[in-house]
């Protein structure tokens, strides 16, 4: 399955389909990854451009995408993008967006009523937006038959008990109220902490730092392995220099530690690393390189996984 916005591959017994919401130049690269020096980008320009970076403008290229996993008879969505019609005054790219994301899901063979599980790797506006949609002037769950797996630490931090992320950003309150609270009201929210098994192939693990409840989803089926890392990585340069956090990481020390740990396991177990925002193929294998890491082959769609 391959076209511009919907691409698929098979890992073991799990079908993986990438549904692209959008991909574009987003913001200055070193505003998003502040500790990365100009030389890191320039030295890797030959492969960073154009899928991950625009050298002429120094803008980071970002993709918004949902990963559809068909596993054990279930349809699982990993993150749900920005959503339509949202009030996001602090995020101009996301404010009052309108697109045909549900049409793209349909192109992947997924109707809202078919979804069994929604995974929010963390509660940021570009990961929970299509949790809900507007109907008769109210926000209601987009996927009426799904369990929504939400990290408990994020639900507390961004919810009313912690005054919506400590009250630092108006967007945090709006995100929770329109994209998370309706799922609680419908009784579809499942809060988890530490570790959660979805089925025989899929598990969730905490990887805090980017947010208090940031998590990764691991896929293990047959001889294939993958790890869906959410926002542990915003750019491939963070694989080369894992100590570099994004500007969005709330606990910088903890985020870097989680990133190192996840990349070490990915390299040792030959997991395909699947971040939320990589452009191009969107997923890549990682190799050890001395004391650090290097990029291996990128994901290959239309069949099984790429070979080195």
Secondary structure, DSSP 8 states (H G I E B T S, - for coil): -B-SSEEEEEETTEEEEEEEEEEEEEEEHHHHSTT--HHHHHHTHHHHTTTTEETTTTEEEEEEEEEEEEETTEEEEE-----SS---TT-TTTTT----HHHHHHHTT--GGG--EEEESS--HHHHGGGEEEETTEEEESSTT-EEEEEHHHHHHHSGGGHHHHTS-HHHHHHIIIIIHHHHHTT-EEEE-SEEE-SSSEEEEE--SSSTT-EEEEEEETTEEEEEEETS-SSTHHHHSTT---TT-SSHHHHHHHHHHHHHHHHHHT-EEEESS--TTS-EEEEEETTEEEEEEE---SSS----
